[in-house]
Amino acid sequence: MPDILLRENDGAVAMLTLNRPDQLNTLSEELLTALQDELDRIAAEPATKVVILKGAGRAFCAGHDLRQMLGKRQAPDGGRAYYIELFAQCSRLMSTIPRLPQPVIAEVHGLATAAGCQLVATCDMAVAAETARFGVNGVDIGLFCSTPMVALSRNIGRKQAFEMLTTGEFLSARQATDLGLINRAVPEADLAAETRALADKVTSKLGSAVRIGKRTFYEQLEMTLDVAYEHTGRVIAENMLHPDTAEGVRAFLEKRPPDWPD
């Protein structure tokens, strides 16, 4: 059997590929486990500065593996314990991504539906092919996308999110850009290059500053205005004391590139 998750390292960028193309990269429990394990490894790798997450075949990710889920209905409890653990496992994964020290960029083509759309919304940034489509269409089969709703409603406006959740209608890549679900839509032929260009731009920055910034970005979102300013004031003061930051400031003032470690 082929590996359901592929990893390729290229410099400071780790590229993870969901590799269940015949199943449109649906998130089976095995794929969730593989992705969680790999992200946990990456979190401890200071040499890795950015993660690109993409899908093999015709789609980015078509959500959970419904065939696998339906098979669990034969359990004595109707699958209740399994479903509770499955969605807890998925929620752990989705919570891991914003807490990962490295920025994660979704490279999206084809479909990103239900938990696949949740995965896009959870990533720190997203670049999509102009032909990509995004939906939380579980309502079409009687399964409201409650967990995908968490990430979606934190990316786009409430009314737009609620309409998507209750109608099952899809967004085009252009609509997804306009609403803030993705950063940009590009021609499909340029998708990999555009995503990599974004990753390379991030890797060119001081890694410690990006890690501090990502952590603080998500922390301050949960705070009131005054608390957020107090917290970020302390963070930026500590950041300013970092020797590599001092080198960056000196380089700016001297109009030269900073001499930072790789």
C-alpha positions in Angstrom: 0.0 0.0 0.0 1.3 3.5 -0.8 2.0 5.9 2.1 -1.1 7.9 2.8 1.0 10.9 3.7 4.1 11.9 1.8 6.8 14.3 3.0 9.4 16.0 0.9 12.0 18.4 2.4 13.4 21.2 0.2 15.6 23.5 2.1 13.7 25.1 5.0 10.3 24.0 3.5 8.6 20.7 4.4 5.9 19.7 1.9 3.2 17.3 3.1 1.0 15.6 0.6 -2.3 13.9 1.5 -2.0 10.8 -0.6 -5.3 9.1 -0.9 -6.1 10.3 -4.4 -8.7 7.6 -5.2 -10.7 8.7 -2.1 -10.1 12.4 -2.9 -7.8 12.5 0.1 -10.6 12.1 2.7 -9.4 12.2 6.3 -9.5 8.6 7.4 -8.5 7.9 11.0 -5.2 6.6 9.7 -4.5 9.8 7.7 -5.4 12.0 10.7 -3.0 10.0 12.8 -0.2 10.2 10.2 -0.7 14.0 9.8 -0.7 14.5 13.5 2.5 12.5 14.0 4.3 14.4 11.2 3.3 17.8 12.5 4.4 16.8 16.0 7.8 15.9 14.5 8.0 19.1 12.5 7.3 21.2 15.6 10.6 20.0 17.1 12.6 20.8 13.9 14.1 24.3 14.1 15.6 23.9 10.5 12.0 23.7 9.1 10.6 27.2 8.7 7.5 26.6 6.7 5.1 23.8 5.9 3.2 23.4 2.6 0.1 21.1 2.8 -1.4 19.8 -0.4 -3.3 16.9 -1.9 -2.5 14.3 -4.5 -4.8 13.6 -7.4 -7.9 15.5 -8.3 -8.7 17.2 -5.0 -7.2 18.8 -2.0 -9.4 17.1 0.5 -13.1 16.0 0.4 -13.6 15.9 4.2 -13.9 12.9 6.4 -14.0 9.3 5.1 -17.8 8.7 5.2 -17.5 5.1 4.1 -15.2 4.4 7.0 -17.5 6.3 9.4 -20.7 4.5 8.2 -19.0 1.1 8.8 -18.8 1.9 12.5 -22.6 2.0 12.8 -22.5 -1.7 13.4 -21.0 -1.3 16.9 -23.2 -2.1 19.8 -23.5 1.6 20.7 -24.2 2.5 17.1 -20.7 4.0 16.7 -21.1 6.7 19.3 -17.8 6.1 21.1 -16.0 5.9 17.8 -17.5 9.1 16.4 -16.7 11.0 19.6 -13.1 9.9 19.5 -12.8 10.5 15.7 -14.0 14.1 15.9 -11.8 14.7 19.0 -8.8 13.4 17.0 -9.7 15.7 14.2 -10.1 18.7 16.6 -6.6 17.9 18.1 -5.1 18.1 14.6 -6.9 21.3 13.7 -5.7 22.8 17.0 -2.2 21.7 16.4 -1.8 23.7 13.1 -2.2 27.2 14.6 0.0 26.1 17.6 2.8 24.8 15.3 5.8 27.1 15.5 6.1 27.1 11.7 3.6 28.8 9.4 1.5 26.3 7.4 0.4 27.1 3.9 -2.4 25.2 2.2 -1.9 24.6 -1.6 -5.4 24.0 -2.8 -6.7 22.5 -6.0 -9.9 20.8 -7.0 -12.3 20.4 -4.0 -11.9 21.4 -0.4 -15.1 20.3 1.3 -16.3 19.8 4.8 -13.3 18.9 6.9 -11.2 19.7 3.9 -12.5 23.2 3.9 -11.9 23.2 7.6 -8.3 22.3 7.0 -7.9 25.2 4.5 -9.4 27.6 7.1 -7.2 26.3 9.8 -3.9 26.8 7.9 -2.2 30.1 8.5 -2.3 31.0 4.8 -3.7 29.4 1.6 -3.1 29.7 -2.1 -5.6 28.1 -4.4 -6.0 27.3 -8.1 -8.6 29.5 -9.8 -10.6 26.3 -10.5 -10.7 25.2 -6.8 -14.0 25.1 -4.9 -14.8 25.3 -1.2 -17.8 24.1 0.7 -19.1 22.9 4.0 -21.9 20.8 2.5 -22.5 18.2 5.1 -26.0 19.5 5.5 -26.8 18.0 2.1 -26.5 14.5 3.6 -28.0 15.5 7.0 -24.7 16.0 8.8 -24.2 19.6 9.7 -20.6 20.6 9.5 -20.3 21.6 13.2 -16.6 21.1 13.6 -15.6 22.7 10.3 -17.8 25.6 11.4 -15.3 26.5 14.1 -12.5 27.3 11.6 -14.7 28.7 8.9 -16.5 31.2 11.2 -13.1 32.5 12.3 -12.0 33.2 8.8 -15.0 34.8 7.1 -18.1 36.8 8.1 -20.8 35.2 10.2 -23.6 35.6 7.6 -21.5 34.2 4.8 -20.4 31.3 6.9 -23.9 30.5 8.1 -25.2 30.6 4.5 -22.6 28.1 3.4 -23.3 25.8 6.4 -27.1 25.8 5.9 -27.3 25.7 2.1 -24.3 23.5 1.2 -23.4 25.9 -1.6 -19.8 26.1 -2.7 -17.5 29.1 -3.0 -15.4 29.7 -6.1 -11.7 30.5 -5.6 -12.4 34.1 -6.4 -15.2 34.3 -3.8 -13.0 32.6 -1.3 -10.4 35.2 -1.8 -12.8 38.1 -1.5 -14.2 36.6 1.8 -10.7 36.0 3.2 -10.8 32.2 3.3 -7.7 32.1 1.1 -4.9 34.6 0.4 -5.1 34.4 -3.4 -6.3 32.4 -6.4 -3.9 31.8 -9.2 -3.9 29.9 -12.5 -3.8 26.1 -11.8 -0.5 25.8 -13.8 1.1 28.3 -11.5 -0.2 26.9 -8.2 2.9 25.1 -7.0 5.2 27.9 -8.0 3.1 30.6 -6.4 2.7 28.7 -3.2 6.5 28.0 -3.1 7.2 31.7 -3.7 5.1 32.6 -0.7 6.9 30.0 1.4 10.3 31.2 0.3 9.4 34.8 1.2 8.6 33.6 4.7 11.7 31.5 5.0 13.8 34.5 4.1 12.8 36.2 7.4 14.3 35.6 10.8 12.9 32.3 11.9 12.8 33.1 15.6 10.8 36.3 14.9 8.3 34.4 12.7 7.8 31.8 15.4 7.3 34.5 18.1 4.9 36.3 15.8 2.8 33.3 14.9 2.3 32.3 18.5 1.5 35.8 19.5 -0.9 36.4 16.6 -3.2 33.6 17.8 -2.8 34.5 21.4 -3.9 38.1 21.0 -6.9 37.2 18.9 -8.5 35.7 22.0 -7.8 38.7 24.2 -9.6 42.0 24.8 -8.0 45.1 23.2 -6.2 46.4 26.4 -5.0 42.9 27.4 -3.8 42.3 23.8 -1.7 45.5 23.8 -0.3 44.7 27.2 0.6 41.2 26.1 2.1 42.1 22.7 4.0 45.0 24.2 5.9 42.5 26.4 6.4 40.2 23.5 7.9 42.8 21.2 10.1 44.1 24.0 11.6 40.6 24.5 11.9 40.2 20.7 13.8 43.5 20.5 16.4 42.1 23.0 17.2 39.1 20.7 20.7 39.5 19.2 19.6 38.5 15.7 16.9 41.2 15.9 19.7 43.8 16.8 21.5 42.6 13.7 18.4 43.1 11.6 17.9 46.6 12.9 21.6 47.5 12.2 21.4 46.1 8.7 18.3 48.2 8.0 20.0 51.3 9.2 23.2 50.5 7.3 21.2 49.6 4.1 22.6 46.1 3.8 21.1 42.6 4.0 21.1 41.2 7.6 23.7 38.5 8.4 21.3 36.0 10.0 22.0 32.3 10.7 20.3 29.9 8.3 
